[in-house]
Amino acid sequence: MQVGIDEIGFYTPNKYVDMVDLANARNEDPNKYLEGIGQSQMSVADQTQDAVSMGINATLGYLDHVDLNQVGLLILGTESGVDQSKSGSLFIKSALKLSAAVRTFEIKEACFGMTAGLMLARDYVRLHPHHSAIVIGSDIARYGLNSGGEVTQGAGSISLLIKAEPRILAINDGHSAYSADINDFWRPNNSATALVDGKYSKAVYLDFFERTFADYQRIKKWSPAQFEAIVYHLPFTKMGFKANNLAMAGQPAVVEQRLANNFTASAWFNRQVGNIYTASLYLSLLSLLEKADLAPGATIGLFSYGSGAMGEFYSGQLVSGYQQKLRSIADEQMLLRRQKLSISQYETIFNEALKQPIDNVELASDEAAGYWYFAGTKNEVRQYHQK
């Protein structure tokens, strides 16, 4: 029995900053951001969008096509949690009107959280093939204004429906994992923005990729030529570019060209949205599926990385007819609908979003009708409304 991805939903907030504008405001050469980092735009979340509301909105993209009676598990992977105790997935389950019998919880391990959820969901469906599972990655990457990591911020969510006999990507047996207790990136409880040792984190990311990729090839007795494409967690586009170069090293020209072209396709959405932490790898997968011309049965490698640190490499096979399950036009419109912010507007929105909401003061959203948003707290209880 095959188990894998049957539906993919995507959401990103309705505002963005252009990297040329940001570079000029920070007295940097725009090419440092456009080429050196590999980013063109960055989605910006205001105070009415959080991990919960974005997760709801991403799932709504495909919910009408789901038999809700079959959903038995809902997992939220995030490092942008809204409560130190209560899972954000409970707010999401309520908004989606899922059954009270659904098992639901939240997973945290930096950017690895969604992959951890996906693997749990895969195993759950293998044991309960008549059930499906929803796995959501939803995050807001914040490092601070004028910080070294500012250009690698972003916001968004990806939601996956995991089922038996999936119609997009069947997950292959086997994986390679590697973990270590290190401090390359973290966010203390008393900080609304992340702390990062940038050079160290880049080195660890590449080290974990080399370890897991080599081990996976050993386990499967494969070579890089086996892969039609490899998709990566992308804290910024250039990071995945470096890892992809390691994967291509020493391969025949035809393999190098294929992996290079498909990496470009997989990074397209990330260039426009920025870093979305747990969902970043799966935004890369969505971008690959929508921007590349891939044959059914193609093998896709996936590298997941979460600072602190946890890395995993696994693969899947594209299912015949997968293109019919994509929402390429809607996903393109998701980006085109965004309002371009001036740098002063961006800075104001950024600072407002860091503040704790004033209790019993309702927040208003400028999102389009149908989208969910965080409406503030009422007697210290978070409120979520649909526009």
BAZABA-774058 format. One line per 3 residues: their letters; for each residue y, x, z of N, C-alpha, C, CB. Coordinates in steps of 0.02 Angstrom, whole numbers. Glycine has a CB too. Example, Ala and Ser with C-alpha at 12.3 -4.5 7.8 and 13.67 -1.06 7.14 Angstrom:
2
AS = -284 660 390 -225 615 390 -165 660 390 -224 565 452 | -112 642 354 -53 684 357 2 645 394 -30 704 286
END
This chain:
387
MQV = -60 42 0 0 0 0 62 44 0 0 -48 61 | 108 31 -46 171 67 -48 222 32 -2 198 71 -120 | 264 72 31 318 47 73 381 85 54 301 55 149
GID = 437 51 52 498 86 35 558 40 30 491 123 -30 | 607 61 -10 671 27 -14 668 -29 -66 728 77 -31 | 683 -89 -44 682 -148 -88 752 -173 -106 642 -203 -55
EIG = 801 -160 -63 870 -180 -74 916 -126 -46 885 -249 -42 | 975 -119 -77 1027 -74 -52 1094 -110 -52 1030 -9 -95 | 1127 -110 5 1194 -138 10 1244 -84 30 1195 -196 61
FYT = 1306 -90 6 1358 -39 17 1423 -73 37 1368 4 -46 | 1458 -42 85 1525 -65 104 1567 -5 123 1522 -116 162 | 1630 -7 102 1680 41 126 1745 4 135 1687 101 76
PNK = 1786 24 184 1849 -12 197 1896 -14 137 1884 19 255 | 1946 -57 142 1989 -73 85 2051 -29 79 2011 -145 89 | 2048 32 108 2105 78 104 2079 148 91 2147 76 169
YVD = 2120 189 57 2100 259 45 2160 304 41 2058 264 -18 | 2146 368 48 2197 421 39 2175 464 -19 2206 464 104 | 2222 482 -61 2208 528 -117 2213 600 -91 2257 516 -176
MVD = 2165 641 -110 2162 709 -84 2220 753 -109 2097 740 -103 | 2246 738 -167 2305 776 -191 2364 762 -146 2322 758 -265 | 2374 698 -129 2429 681 -83 2420 714 -15 2433 605 -75
LAN = 2358 714 10 2346 745 75 2357 820 73 2274 729 99 | 2333 852 19 2343 924 13 2417 942 11 2308 950 -51 | 2455 904 -28 2528 918 -32 2561 909 36 2561 871 -84
ARN = 2540 857 73 2570 844 139 2551 899 189 2547 776 165 | 2494 931 178 2472 984 224 2488 1054 197 2397 977 236 | 2529 1057 144 2549 1121 114 2489 1163 92 2591 1161 163
EDP = 2441 1129 63 2382 1161 36 2379 1153 -40 2318 1132 68 | 2347 1200 -74 2334 1194 -145 2286 1135 -155 2306 1260 -175 | 2303 1085 -195 2257 1029 -205 2187 1050 -227 2286 982 -256
NKY = 2182 1105 -263 2116 1128 -286 2071 1149 -228 2124 1185 -334 | 2101 1165 -171 2061 1181 -112 2020 1120 -91 2106 1205 -53 | 2051 1060 -97 2017 998 -79 1975 972 -137 2068 945 -59
LEG = 2003 974 -197 1968 945 -255 1908 985 -276 2016 938 -313 | 1914 1051 -275 1860 1095 -298 1826 1132 -240 1888 1146 -347 | 1865 1161 -195 1836 1200 -141 1795 1157 -93 1890 1235 -103
IGQ = 1819 1097 -78 1783 1050 -36 1744 999 -78 1831 1013 12 | 1772 982 -135 1738 936 -180 1753 863 -168 1665 946 -176 | 1813 848 -140 1830 779 -125 1891 757 -166 1845 770 -49
SQM = 1890 694 -188 1945 666 -227 1984 613 -188 1920 636 -292 | 1948 571 -151 1978 517 -111 1940 513 -45 1976 449 -150 | 1970 475 2 1940 467 68 1954 397 93 1965 520 118
SVA = 1902 358 105 1911 291 132 1938 296 204 1846 251 131 | 1980 248 222 2012 248 288 1998 181 321 2088 261 283 | 1971 183 382 1959 122 421 2017 109 467 1893 128 461
DQT = 2043 47 466 2095 29 514 2061 3 578 2143 -24 484 | 2101 -22 625 2074 -41 690 2028 -103 687 2130 -55 738 | 2026 -138 629 1984 -197 624 1916 -182 593 2019 -250 583
QDA = 1902 -120 575 1837 -102 547 1803 -51 593 1843 -75 475 | 1740 -64 610 1702 -17 650 1630 -16 624 1704 -37 725 | 1586 19 660 1517 26 637 1482 -41 630 1478 71 684
VSM = 1499 -88 674 1467 -154 673 1490 -194 613 1482 -192 737 | 1555 -202 605 1581 -244 550 1561 -215 482 1657 -250 555 | 1564 -149 475 1544 -119 411 1470 -129 398 1562 -44 410
GIN = 1429 -125 451 1357 -137 442 1342 -208 421 1321 -121 506 | 1378 -256 450 1371 -326 429 1388 -333 355 1415 -373 471 | 1445 -305 336 1469 -313 267 1422 -280 217 1539 -284 260
ATL = 1394 -223 234 1347 -190 188 1285 -232 178 1327 -120 215 | 1260 -263 231 1199 -303 227 1211 -369 190 1172 -318 296 | 1271 -397 196 1286 -459 161 1280 -452 86 1355 -483 180
GYL = 1284 -390 61 1280 -378 -11 1214 -401 -41 1291 -306 -25 | 1161 -402 -1 1096 -423 -28 1062 -478 12 1051 -363 -32 | 1093 -501 67 1058 -545 113 1035 -610 81 1103 -561 171
DHV = 1070 -634 31 1051 -696 -2 984 -690 -38 1104 -717 -52 | 961 -628 -49 898 -617 -85 840 -601 -38 907 -561 -136 | 851 -611 27 802 -592 78 772 -654 110 834 -546 131
DLN = 707 -654 118 673 -705 158 683 -688 231 597 -712 139 | 730 -721 264 748 -703 332 690 -715 380 808 -743 355 | 644 -758 363 587 -771 407 539 -712 410 549 -833 383
QVG = 544 -667 360 501 -608 359 531 -548 394 485 -590 287 | 595 -549 408 628 -491 440 604 -486 513 706 -497 437 | 572 -430 530 547 -421 598 580 -366 637 475 -409 595
LLI = 622 -325 602 651 -266 634 720 -253 605 606 -204 625 | 768 -238 647 836 -218 627 856 -157 666 887 -276 637 | 871 -102 631 890 -39 663 959 -18 637 837 16 649
LGT = 1003 1 683 1068 29 665 1069 103 684 1125 -10 702 | 1079 145 634 1090 216 646 1165 230 644 1052 260 594 | 1192 257 698 1264 270 699 1280 322 752 1303 206 712
ESG = 1334 359 742 1363 400 794 1434 376 809 1363 475 773 | 1448 314 788 1513 282 801 1501 219 841 1550 266 734 | 1460 224 892 1441 166 932 1501 131 964 1392 186 985
VDQ = 1495 66 974 1550 27 1002 1541 13 1076 1557 -39 964 | 1484 32 1104 1470 19 1175 1421 72 1200 1441 -53 1185 | 1429 94 1262 1385 145 1290 1317 118 1309 1418 177 1350
SKS = 1310 52 1310 1247 22 1331 1219 -27 1280 1256 -14 1397 | 1258 -76 1260 1234 -127 1214 1231 -101 1142 1279 -188 1217 | 1175 -114 1109 1168 -92 1040 1213 -132 993 1095 -100 1017
GSL = 1246 -95 947 1286 -129 896 1244 -173 851 1322 -78 854 | 1179 -160 848 1136 -200 805 1130 -272 828 1066 -169 802 | 1143 -284 893 1140 -353 918 1198 -395 891 1142 -354 995
FIK = 1258 -364 886 1314 -399 855 1298 -415 782 1378 -356 860 | 1267 -366 748 1250 -374 678 1198 -429 669 1224 -308 648 | 1147 -429 710 1094 -480 706 1123 -550 715 1040 -467 760
SAL = 1170 -556 760 1201 -621 772 1241 -644 712 1247 -617 834 | 1280 -598 683 1321 -616 625 1278 -635 565 1367 -559 607 | 1222 -601 558 1177 -614 501 1131 -674 512 1135 -553 486
KLS = 1135 -701 574 1094 -760 592 1019 -746 584 1114 -820 547 | 998 -688 608 927 -671 608 893 -702 668 918 -595 608 | 828 -709 663 788 -741 714 792 -703 781 715 -746 692
AAV = 786 -740 835 785 -709 901 723 -666 911 788 -763 955 | 672 -675 868 610 -637 873 617 -567 842 554 -674 839 | 673 -553 808 683 -487 777 692 -434 830 744 -489 729
RTF = 654 -380 825 661 -322 868 721 -282 842 596 -278 871 | 768 -264 886 828 -230 861 854 -180 912 882 -281 844 | 879 -123 887 906 -71 930 948 -23 888 849 -33 967
EIK = 978 26 922 1022 75 891 994 145 901 1095 69 920 | 1003 188 851 979 257 855 1037 305 847 925 270 801 | 1039 356 888 1091 407 882 1059 476 879 1140 404 941
EAC = 1073 513 826 1062 585 821 1107 610 766 985 603 808 | 1172 608 780 1222 628 730 1206 595 663 1223 706 723 | 1209 633 609 1200 604 542 1128 590 524 1230 649 491
FGM = 1081 606 568 1010 594 555 988 523 575 969 645 592 | 1030 486 610 1009 423 639 980 372 591 1066 393 673 | 1008 366 531 983 317 483 914 337 457 1031 308 425
TAG = 904 402 446 838 424 423 785 412 476 840 499 404 | 803 424 540 756 409 594 738 335 593 786 428 662 | 788 292 582 775 221 577 732 202 518 840 183 573
LML = 744 235 462 704 221 402 631 239 413 732 261 342 | 618 295 445 549 315 456 514 268 505 546 387 483 | 549 246 556 521 196 602 507 131 566 569 184 661
ARD = 553 111 523 544 49 485 485 54 437 607 32 447 | 478 112 405 421 121 360 355 113 398 424 191 327 | 350 144 456 288 139 495 277 68 520 289 188 553
YVR = 331 35 538 326 -35 561 298 -80 506 395 -61 584 | 324 -72 444 301 -114 389 228 -97 371 346 -104 327 | 209 -34 377 139 -17 364 92 -55 411 128 59 372
LHP = 113 -64 473 72 -101 521 81 -176 517 88 -78 591 | 138 -198 489 154 -269 484 176 -283 412 209 -290 535 | 131 -278 363 150 -283 292 179 -350 271 91 -269 250
HHS = 171 -401 312 201 -466 297 273 -470 323 159 -523 328 | 296 -418 357 364 -415 383 406 -366 341 364 -395 457 | 471 -374 345 518 -326 316 563 -299 372 561 -358 259
AIV = 601 -248 358 645 -218 407 712 -201 375 614 -154 438 | 765 -210 412 833 -192 390 854 -129 427 883 -250 401 | 874 -78 390 898 -15 419 969 -3 395 851 45 401
IGS = 1015 6 442 1086 14 425 1111 81 451 1127 -45 456 | 1149 115 410 1188 173 431 1261 155 425 1171 237 390 | 1299 164 478 1369 142 477 1410 188 521 1376 68 500
DIA = 1462 219 492 1500 268 530 1571 277 504 1465 335 529 | 1613 300 550 1681 322 534 1686 395 554 1735 278 569 | 1697 438 506 1704 510 520 1777 525 535 1678 553 459
RYG = 1790 547 596 1858 564 617 1859 632 650 1887 510 665 | 1904 676 625 1913 742 655 1984 752 681 1896 796 604 | 2030 710 659 2099 715 682 2147 735 627 2103 765 737
LNS = 2209 713 634 2261 730 587 2276 804 591 2325 689 600 | 2286 835 533 2303 907 528 2248 952 556 2367 920 565 | 2188 926 563 2132 967 588 2096 999 529 2082 924 629
GGE = 2055 1049 544 2017 1083 492 1969 1037 456 1980 1141 520 | 1944 986 491 1896 940 461 1927 878 432 1847 920 511 | 1994 873 431 2027 812 409 2005 790 339 2102 821 410
VTQ = 1998 838 294 1981 823 224 1909 798 218 1991 884 181 | 1869 806 270 1799 784 266 1787 720 307 1752 839 292 | 1839 680 315 1833 615 349 1812 562 298 1900 596 384
GAG = 1800 501 323 1781 445 280 1756 388 322 1728 467 230 | 1736 333 288 1711 274 324 1670 231 277 1770 233 355 | 1614 206 302 1574 161 260 1506 148 290 1566 190 191
SIS = 1468 107 255 1402 88 278 1355 77 219 1406 24 321 | 1292 94 230 1238 78 183 1185 39 222 1207 143 151 | 1159 -14 191 1106 -54 222 1046 -56 174 1131 -127 238
LLI = 986 -46 202 924 -45 163 877 -99 188 891 24 167 | 844 -133 142 788 -176 159 724 -139 145 791 -244 120 | 682 -130 196 619 -93 189 562 -144 187 610 -43 248
KAE = 521 -138 134 467 -187 124 405 -153 96 490 -243 77 | 349 -188 101 289 -169 64 300 -185 -9 225 -206 91 | 272 -145 -53 279 -152 -126 354 -158 -144 241 -215 -151
PRI = 393 -107 -128 465 -109 -139 482 -107 -213 499 -51 -104 | 543 -129 -228 564 -134 -298 616 -82 -318 592 -203 -310 | 632 -35 -274 678 19 -291 646 88 -283 742 15 -249
LAI = 627 106 -222 600 173 -209 541 167 -160 654 220 -180 | 483 191 -181 425 195 -138 425 263 -103 358 185 -179 | 420 262 -37 422 324 2 353 358 0 444 310 75
NDG = 352 421 -18 290 459 -22 265 478 48 298 521 -65 | 200 487 55 173 513 117 195 585 126 95 508 117 | 202 604 189 218 673 205 293 685 213 192 718 151
HSA = 311 732 256 380 752 266 380 820 299 419 699 309 | 438 851 301 446 913 338 507 906 383 454 974 289 | 498 921 447 552 914 496 565 979 532 537 858 546
YSA = 627 989 554 645 1049 592 703 1031 638 663 1108 544 | 698 1050 702 751 1034 750 765 1094 794 731 973 792 | 826 1095 821 846 1148 867 905 1124 908 865 1214 829
DIN = 908 1145 971 963 1126 1016 1020 1175 1005 940 1126 1091 | 1068 1155 964 1125 1198 949 1189 1157 954 1118 1230 878 | 1246 1190 951 1311 1156 957 1355 1174 897 1347 1176 1023
DFW = 1338 1142 840 1379 1152 780 1429 1096 771 1334 1158 719 | 1415 1038 802 1456 978 795 1438 931 851 1447 945 724 | 1487 901 883 1473 853 936 1537 813 951 1447 888 1000
RPN = 1529 758 989 1587 720 1010 1578 698 1082 1599 658 964 | 1613 730 1128 1606 713 1199 1628 640 1213 1648 761 1242 | 1604 613 1268 1621 544 1286 1695 533 1293 1586 525 1350
NSA = 1732 585 1311 1803 576 1322 1845 590 1260 1826 620 1378 | 1813 595 1201 1849 611 1140 1836 559 1086 1830 681 1115 | 1889 537 1053 1882 489 998 1871 524 932 1944 445 994
TAL = 1879 591 931 1868 630 871 1816 683 884 1934 662 847 | 1783 705 830 1728 753 837 1753 825 845 1683 748 776 | 1711 866 875 1723 938 880 1672 972 835 1717 963 954
VDG = 1692 1024 800 1647 1056 753 1663 1130 747 1651 1022 684 | 1609 1170 743 1615 1240 725 1596 1244 651 1567 1287 771 | 1646 1239 609 1636 1227 538 1591 1278 503 1701 1226 504
KYS = 1606 1343 511 1567 1394 477 1495 1395 502 1599 1464 486 | 1487 1387 567 1420 1386 596 1381 1326 571 1424 1385 673 | 1413 1268 568 1379 1207 546 1356 1212 474 1425 1146 555
KAV = 1398 1242 431 1378 1252 361 1316 1296 357 1435 1283 321 | 1316 1350 395 1259 1396 394 1196 1363 419 1274 1459 436 | 1201 1323 472 1143 1288 499 1116 1237 449 1160 1254 565
YLD = 1161 1199 418 1141 1150 368 1099 1183 313 1203 1116 337 | 1123 1238 286 1086 1272 233 1021 1302 258 1130 1327 202 | 1021 1327 318 960 1355 348 907 1300 356 975 1388 416
FFE = 927 1242 383 881 1187 393 855 1161 326 914 1131 432 | 898 1161 275 875 1139 209 822 1186 183 933 1134 159 | 836 1251 185 787 1300 159 720 1294 196 814 1371 165
RTF = 723 1286 261 661 1281 300 621 1218 282 678 1280 375 | 654 1161 281 617 1098 269 596 1092 197 660 1038 289 | 636 1116 150 619 1112 79 559 1156 64 679 1132 35
ADY = 560 1217 91 503 1263 80 440 1236 112 519 1332 109 | 446 1208 172 388 1182 207 360 1121 170 405 1164 279 | 404 1079 145 382 1020 108 344 1039 45 442 974 91
QRI = 370 1088 9 335 1112 -51 266 1140 -33 377 1165 -87 | 262 1174 24 198 1202 45 149 1145 61 207 1247 107 | 173 1094 98 130 1038 117 104 1001 56 168 991 163
KKW = 149 988 8 132 948 -50 102 989 -107 193 910 -75 | 108 1056 -100 88 1101 -155 128 1086 -218 12 1095 -169 | 193 1076 -209 240 1061 -263 287 1120 -273 279 996 -249
SPA = 323 1118 -329 378 1164 -342 441 1122 -355 363 1211 -403 | 500 1153 -358 561 1115 -373 557 1077 -439 621 1161 -374 | 516 1100 -486 510 1066 -550 481 997 -543 468 1107 -597
QFE = 448 983 -485 419 917 -474 472 863 -467 375 919 -411 | 533 883 -447 586 835 -431 631 821 -491 627 860 -372 | 641 757 -503 690 737 -553 760 748 -525 681 664 -573
AIV = 768 737 -461 832 747 -427 819 757 -353 879 686 -439 | 867 790 -321 867 796 -248 934 771 -223 854 870 -224 | 932 726 -174 993 699 -145 1000 726 -74 994 621 -146
YHL = 1062 732 -52 1077 767 10 1124 726 55 1109 835 -4 | 1118 739 120 1172 719 164 1234 759 143 1154 731 241 | 1289 724 132 1349 757 107 1407 749 155 1368 729 38
PFT = 1415 795 203 1475 793 244 1537 806 201 1471 846 300 | 1527 841 147 1575 848 92 1534 872 32 1635 898 109 | 1559 857 -27 1520 867 -88 1497 940 -97 1559 846 -148
KMG = 1541 987 -82 1524 1058 -95 1466 1081 -52 1585 1102 -83 | 1455 1049 6 1400 1069 50 1333 1056 15 1403 1030 116 | 1326 996 -14 1265 981 -50 1257 1023 -113 1264 907 -69
FKA = 1313 1039 -145 1312 1081 -204 1280 1149 -188 1384 1091 -231 | 1298 1177 -130 1269 1242 -111 1194 1236 -98 1305 1270 -49 | 1174 1182 -65 1103 1172 -52 1065 1162 -117 1092 1111 -6
NNL = 1094 1125 -163 1062 1113 -227 1053 1178 -267 1102 1063 -268 | 1101 1222 -261 1095 1288 -293 1036 1327 -265 1160 1328 -285 | 1024 1320 -200 966 1353 -169 901 1324 -196 968 1346 -92
AMA = 901 1257 -206 840 1224 -232 826 1246 -303 848 1148 -228 | 879 1258 -343 870 1274 -414 856 1348 -427 932 1254 -452 | 868 1390 -377 864 1463 -388 797 1483 -416 878 1500 -322
GQP = 799 1521 -471 738 1548 -501 699 1499 -543 695 1574 -449 | 725 1439 -553 689 1389 -592 705 1395 -667 706 1318 -567 | 662 1370 -710 677 1370 -782 742 1333 -796 619 1337 -821
AVV = 774 1352 -850 840 1324 -866 839 1248 -870 865 1352 -932 | 786 1219 -897 783 1147 -904 781 1113 -836 721 1127 -946 | 747 1144 -787 745 1116 -719 813 1123 -686 690 1151 -677
EQR = 844 1181 -693 911 1192 -665 961 1141 -692 936 1262 -681 | 959 1130 -757 1006 1084 -788 995 1012 -763 1000 1086 -864 | 932 992 -758 917 925 -735 940 914 -663 841 911 -740
LAN = 924 961 -619 943 954 -549 1019 958 -540 910 1008 -507 | 1052 999 -580 1125 1004 -576 1158 940 -599 1149 1063 -618 | 1136 913 -656 1166 852 -682 1156 793 -634 1136 834 -750
NFT = 1096 789 -605 1082 733 -561 1116 741 -493 1007 726 -551 | 1129 804 -473 1169 813 -412 1240 786 -424 1172 887 -392 | 1269 801 -481 1336 776 -496 1338 700 -493 1359 800 -566
ASA = 1287 668 -521 1284 595 -518 1277 570 -446 1224 569 -559 | 1238 605 -405 1227 583 -336 1288 592 -292 1168 621 -307 | 1333 638 -311 1391 653 -269 1452 611 -288 1408 726 -275
WFN = 1447 570 -340 1506 535 -365 1537 489 -313 1489 495 -427 | 1497 449 -280 1523 403 -230 1553 441 -171 1468 355 -205 | 1519 494 -150 1543 533 -93 1612 561 -107 1495 588 -77
RQV = 1624 583 -169 1689 611 -187 1745 559 -176 1689 634 -259 | 1729 495 -183 1779 442 -177 1784 413 -107 1763 386 -226 | 1730 416 -69 1727 383 -4 1735 432 54 1661 346 4
GNI = 1708 493 47 1710 541 100 1646 539 142 1770 530 145 | 1649 570 199 1591 576 243 1579 511 281 1600 634 292 | 1520 483 277 1503 424 316 1442 438 361 1489 363 270
YTA = 1436 500 382 1387 521 432 1316 495 418 1409 496 501 | 1291 448 458 1220 428 452 1203 401 384 1204 376 504 | 1251 368 351 1238 335 286 1250 380 227 1280 273 280
SLY = 1274 441 239 1295 485 184 1239 499 135 1322 549 212 | 1180 516 161 1122 531 117 1107 471 72 1060 550 158 | 1112 412 100 1091 352 62 1147 327 17 1071 297 111
LSL = 1210 346 31 1262 337 -18 1250 383 -78 1332 351 13 | 1225 443 -65 1207 489 -119 1151 461 -161 1187 558 -90 | 1101 431 -129 1046 400 -166 1072 343 -209 992 374 -118
LSL = 1115 301 -181 1142 245 -220 1182 271 -279 1186 200 -175 | 1222 323 -268 1262 351 -323 1216 378 -378 1307 407 -297 | 1163 412 -359 1115 438 -409 1086 381 -450 1059 478 -374
LEK = 1064 328 -417 1031 273 -452 1079 238 -500 1004 223 -402 | 1142 235 -481 1190 198 -523 1224 241 -576 1242 167 -479 | 1227 306 -565 1264 350 -611 1219 393 -656 1309 394 -572
ADL = 1154 397 -641 1109 437 -682 1061 392 -720 1069 487 -638 | 1031 419 -771 981 382 -811 913 410 -794 996 389 -889 | 879 377 -748 815 402 -722 758 357 -744 818 406 -646
APG = 702 388 -758 643 351 -781 604 325 -721 598 395 -825 | 571 267 -728 526 242 -676 473 295 -660 493 176 -697 | 456 301 -597 407 350 -576 436 418 -560 355 358 -629
ATI = 500 428 -574 532 493 -559 528 508 -484 605 494 -583 | 518 571 -468 514 592 -398 584 613 -374 464 650 -389 | 607 582 -320 672 597 -291 661 630 -224 716 533 -284
GLF = 689 690 -214 687 723 -149 747 703 -108 684 799 -157 | 738 697 -42 793 677 2 796 725 61 784 604 27 | 855 755 72 866 799 129 915 767 177 892 868 106
SYG = 891 755 238 931 725 291 947 777 343 895 664 323 | 1010 778 366 1031 826 417 1077 793 468 1065 887 385 | 1064 804 531 1108 782 584 1122 840 631 1078 723 623
SGA = 1186 854 641 1205 911 682 1177 905 752 1282 918 684 | 1167 963 782 1144 964 851 1076 996 864 1142 898 874 | 1025 1000 822 1026 981 751 955 958 732 1050 1041 705
MGE = 953 914 683 889 887 659 891 884 583 875 817 688 | 841 912 550 836 909 478 768 882 457 847 978 447 | 768 848 401 704 822 374 709 816 298 688 752 405
FYS = 653 834 266 647 827 193 588 781 179 639 896 158 | 599 733 134 545 690 111 559 669 39 537 627 157 | 517 628 10 527 609 -59 504 538 -72 491 657 -105
GQL = 523 513 -130 502 446 -151 496 442 -226 552 393 -126 | 463 388 -249 454 377 -321 493 315 -341 379 369 -338 | 531 321 -395 567 263 -421 518 211 -448 617 284 -476
VSG = 532 148 -433 488 94 -454 512 66 -521 486 38 -399 | 466 48 -564 484 19 -629 526 -43 -619 420 1 -669 | 583 -47 -654 628 -104 -649 679 -97 -593 589 -166 -639
YQQ = 684 -37 -563 731 -29 -506 803 -45 -525 726 42 -480 | 820 -33 -588 890 -45 -610 911 -118 -598 898 -27 -683 | 864 -164 -603 880 -235 -595 899 -252 -523 821 -278 -616
KLR = 881 -208 -475 898 -221 -405 965 -190 -385 844 -194 -361 | 997 -153 -430 1061 -121 -415 1119 -169 -427 1070 -58 -456 | 1174 -156 -394 1235 -196 -402 1293 -150 -422 1252 -235 -336
SIA = 1283 -118 -479 1330 -66 -500 1401 -92 -509 1306 -36 -565 | 1409 -150 -539 1476 -177 -550 1510 -193 -484 1474 -239 -595 | 1473 -226 -439 1501 -243 -374 1518 -181 -333 1451 -286 -335
DEQ = 1477 -129 -337 1490 -68 -300 1551 -32 -328 1430 -22 -301 | 1559 -34 -394 1619 -5 -424 1681 -43 -403 1613 -4 -501 | 1676 -110 -402 1732 -151 -380 1749 -138 -306 1716 -224 -391
MLL = 1698 -122 -267 1710 -106 -196 1760 -49 -190 1643 -87 -162 | 1755 0 -234 1802 57 -232 1869 38 -263 1772 117 -268 | 1867 2 -319 1929 -13 -355 1975 -60 -316 1912 -43 -422
RRQ = 1947 -100 -270 1987 -148 -233 2030 -115 -180 1943 -200 -200 | 2016 -51 -164 2050 -18 -109 2124 -6 -124 2016 48 -93 | 2164 -11 -71 2235 3 -74 2247 77 -61 2275 -41 -24
KLS = 2286 109 -104 2304 179 -93 2358 183 -41 2327 212 -159 | 2347 225 10 2395 234 65 2440 294 52 2358 241 131 | 2502 289 73 2543 348 78 2519 388 138 2620 330 83
ISQ = 2539 450 143 2517 491 199 2544 464 265 2539 564 190 | 2605 439 265 2633 411 328 2595 347 347 2708 396 320 | 2576 306 298 2537 246 313 2469 266 341 2529 202 249
YET = 2438 314 310 2372 338 333 2377 363 404 2346 394 287 | 2427 403 420 2433 431 487 2444 377 539 2490 481 489 | 2484 327 522 2496 271 568 2432 232 582 2550 224 540
IFN = 2395 216 528 2333 179 535 2281 220 574 2305 160 465 | 2278 284 560 2231 328 595 2244 328 670 2235 400 568 | 2307 336 690 2324 339 761 2313 272 795 2397 360 770
EAL = 2328 217 760 2317 150 789 2243 138 801 2345 96 742 | 2201 162 755 2129 150 761 2098 188 819 2094 169 696 | 2131 241 842 2104 280 898 2117 246 966 2135 349 898
KQP = 2163 199 968 2182 167 1031 2130 114 1050 2252 135 1025 | 2120 107 1115 2079 53 1139 2115 -14 1129 2061 63 1214 | 2079 -65 1106 2112 -130 1095 2138 -160 1160 2065 -178 1061
IDN = 2193 -195 1155 2221 -230 1213 2181 -294 1223 2297 -245 1205 | 2152 -301 1282 2109 -359 1294 2147 -425 1285 2079 -355 1365 | 2112 -472 1254 2138 -540 1242 2195 -542 1192 2161 -570 1307
VEL = 2203 -489 1153 2250 -489 1096 2209 -487 1032 2300 -428 1100 | 2212 -540 993 2171 -546 933 2200 -503 876 2165 -619 910 | 2156 -467 842 2176 -426 786 2169 -465 721 2135 -361 783
ASD = 2214 -453 674 2212 -485 608 2191 -434 556 2280 -516 590 | 2151 -456 508 2126 -411 455 2158 -428 388 2049 -416 450 | 2169 -377 348 2193 -388 280 2137 -382 228 2249 -338 263
EAA = 2074 -385 251 2018 -384 205 2015 -450 165 1952 -374 245 | 1974 -448 112 1965 -508 70 1922 -559 107 1933 -489 2 | 1928 -621 84 1888 -675 113 1814 -659 108 1904 -742 79
GYW = 1777 -676 160 1705 -665 161 1683 -604 199 1680 -661 91 | 1727 -554 206 1709 -494 243 1718 -505 319 1752 -435 220 | 1676 -471 357 1681 -473 429 1727 -417 454 1612 -468 461
YFA = 1757 -429 514 1800 -378 544 1799 -384 620 1872 -386 517 | 1820 -331 652 1827 -329 725 1893 -361 743 1822 -256 753 | 1891 -413 784 1951 -453 800 1978 -438 869 1935 -526 794
GTK = 1956 -383 900 1980 -367 967 1931 -389 1020 2048 -398 979 | 1952 -384 1082 1909 -404 1138 1938 -465 1173 1901 -346 1188 | 1893 -506 1200 1911 -565 1239 1874 -561 1305 1895 -632 1200
NEV = 1912 -552 1358 1882 -540 1424 1833 -481 1421 1845 -604 1448 | 1855 -428 1384 1819 -365 1376 1756 -370 1333 1801 -338 1443 | 1746 -426 1299 1689 -435 1255 1713 -429 1183 1655 -505 1267
RQY = 1680 -388 1143 1701 -377 1074 1690 -440 1033 1662 -317 1042 | 1739 -454 990 1738 -514 948 1735 -494 874 1800 -558 962 | 1690 -525 837 1685 -513 765 1692 -578 727 1617 -479 747
HQK = 1737 -578 678 1751 -638 639 1741 -625 565 1823 -662 652 | 1728 -678 528 1724 -674 455 1789 -699 426 1664 -714 428 | 1819 -660 382 1884 -678 353 1878 -742 312 1911 -620 309
END
